[in-house]
Amino acid sequence: MLKGHFISVWEEGHVVTPCFLAEDSGELFPEAVDVGDLGSLEKEFFQTPDGNEIPVCPTCHEFILKNVMNPGVGHTLNEEDECSNPECESHNK
């Protein structure tokens, strides 16, 4: 488990929460907090101890996004981000 911070950026501010990342599965374990109404959610990411930002799935909000190569048109490959959770609804698009 990698200890870092779960950061959510909102229209009216941002929230930083202590969090653990299960590196083998990409699952996040943030501390629960009540933030009230901060407007629209703009983005979320896991920040590692050395400051790297790993995007969080905008669909399930519980796993990081991983970089994958998916088939494109013809014989090409497209580099895309997808949720680390194979059960996430984002895979059903």
C-alpha angles and dihedrals in degrees: 000000000000116000117218141116134292107219124193119189115208135183089254100038142307137278124216116198129178108250143175123219120207097217094198095056103020091235118149126218108192125174110256116250135173109228102173120215112336096159124242122002109241103180145333131210143167113239116209121216089260092054101259114146118220114190119240122224108268090208105052100014089208104089137045123249117250128203114246138170113237128185114267133187113318112338096339131114126216121213107223141163118240136174116272089223109087088199094057117121089232089077090062095068 
